[in-house]
């Protein structure tokens, strides 16, 4: 009896001690304790020794959409040189761009909190580009890392062609941070392609495990045919349209530098897999309502920081230079559509697919060399093709089957020119009065075709292009590998 | 009092210098606004130098304002014709000159006199005498 009492009293004592221990507040460590942050970087150095060879170097760089695993080295040595080159932002739209690392967007840097970035950049905008000699005049450039806590006057100063700047900084906060050229006019430098992402993992890594990681960067292009009529491989050269830029009226809104790029080359994922997208909207002037059709975002980390967590979100709103990690599960076989749910933006190219039937790319997609499809020789039809690829390809295929809207192949055999002209001019009025239009709306999930405010001349070009398609041998005008 | 005078004067000078560029634009940003690579390379090929200035004062931001400043700068003795680049938006000026015929100090003095007529003052920023090299200006 006495022994039993003794055991009971011992157990009670242990229980009380445990309770006391549990109630005592565990010492909290602030991961953002600024007294422990490295806020004393060394001054930048400037020289007239330009880099040779590759325009981008560093083990922490991912050159394409797929994000490479973290390089464990605590010091990341990164080189991103500036260049001027011609890139293809949409089929037939060869744009005079300015770049970091000779690509748009620039390579993605991956690191983690506490890592040091040792960065160097040569301004090589004056170097001749092999082949095409149509790039913009050399000019001064700079680098502004949103991930860094440094003096802009020291680290982000503009350098002239031939100069090299070197500086270093420590990553203190996790997130997806934009980098961009900060040389005036900054708007023009960003709109010409000088941006990219720096992904900073939390010091102890992300709290979840995923099967796939991709980087999605949304941006705008403001392009117009070169006023002096220069051409690249017989196609018009496109240059920055400063008027549209200042009025915030982009001609293309894209993911990862290419209009509908990830429609033609969907990102692979398998049913049941968990996907993490690192999404950055670089703007420079539009917001993004990022959404993936067919999924719900299980977790959203605003600005890419797991401390800023939301659960069960449908859409994430990103202003210019805002970012988010979104994670979701692929529920079943299918193509899941990444889209800016501000559909005016989506119709300008901000659309892409994650598909369970897509094959992994053997190497990073080189979106600057999109293979050209067959092209009409008649000028109006050729322009109609360019317009179609710019404004319609997100929802319609040519010979690739129905998508959000019907396949365009054979449309001139199904509809009269007059019907097509009315439909393209005023689709909303046709939906009120025309039986065929009403039936089509029902067939396509009640998703109405937006009024693109086309002129009669533009409509005429579209119809000429549609006739050209239907005059080709079956399959040769096909333009929609995605479906 | 006299022991405080020098540090105080130094502090005042430092504050004044900071104020001159306290608009958020770095020196290099102003240079970038008027840096014309073709013009720079042409001047350097002829062993001429390029001087970059910040402009202080009320600038009229209308079409042709920059061209007006360039014309004014090129009317200064010693400045190469066709070499001036001005940005009214960024308040900056670049000119090329032949160091064998004139000095930077002389060019600066002449330009300052010209711009004073428009109630504008100039602050020298950098001089280029070789490609990819920008040198600090020794103040007169």
Contacts between the chains, C-beta under 8 A, distances in Angstrom:
chain1	res1	chain2	res2	distance
A	48	B	130	7.5
A	48	B	131	7.3
A	48	B	132	3.9
A	48	B	133	5.2
A	50	B	132	7.3
A	126	B	37	6.2
A	137	B	36	7.7
A	137	B	37	5.7
A	137	B	38	6.3
A	138	B	37	4.0
A	139	B	32	7.1
A	139	B	35	6.5
A	139	B	37	6.3
A	140	B	28	7.0
A	140	B	31	6.8
A	140	B	32	3.7
A	140	B	35	5.0
A	142	B	28	7.2
A	142	B	29	8.0
A	142	B	32	7.8
A	152	B	26	6.9
A	153	B	26	5.0
A	156	B	26	7.4
A	157	B	26	5.4
A	157	B	27	7.5
A	157	B	28	4.1
A	157	B	29	7.8
A	158	B	26	7.2
A	158	B	28	3.9
A	158	B	29	5.7
A	158	B	31	6.8
A	158	B	32	4.2
A	159	B	28	7.2
A	160	B	31	7.9
A	160	B	35	6.4
A	160	B	37	7.9
A	160	B	40	7.8
A	160	B	128	7.8
A	160	B	132	5.7
A	160	B	134	6.7
A	161	B	37	5.8
A	161	B	131	7.9
A	161	B	132	6.8
A	162	B	131	5.4
A	162	B	132	3.2
A	163	B	132	4.6
A	163	B	134	8.0
A	182	B	29	7.9
A	183	B	28	7.9
A	183	B	29	6.4
A	183	B	32	4.7
A	184	B	25	7.2
A	184	B	29	5.3
A	184	B	32	6.0
A	184	B	33	5.2
A	184	B	89	7.9
A	184	B	90	5.7
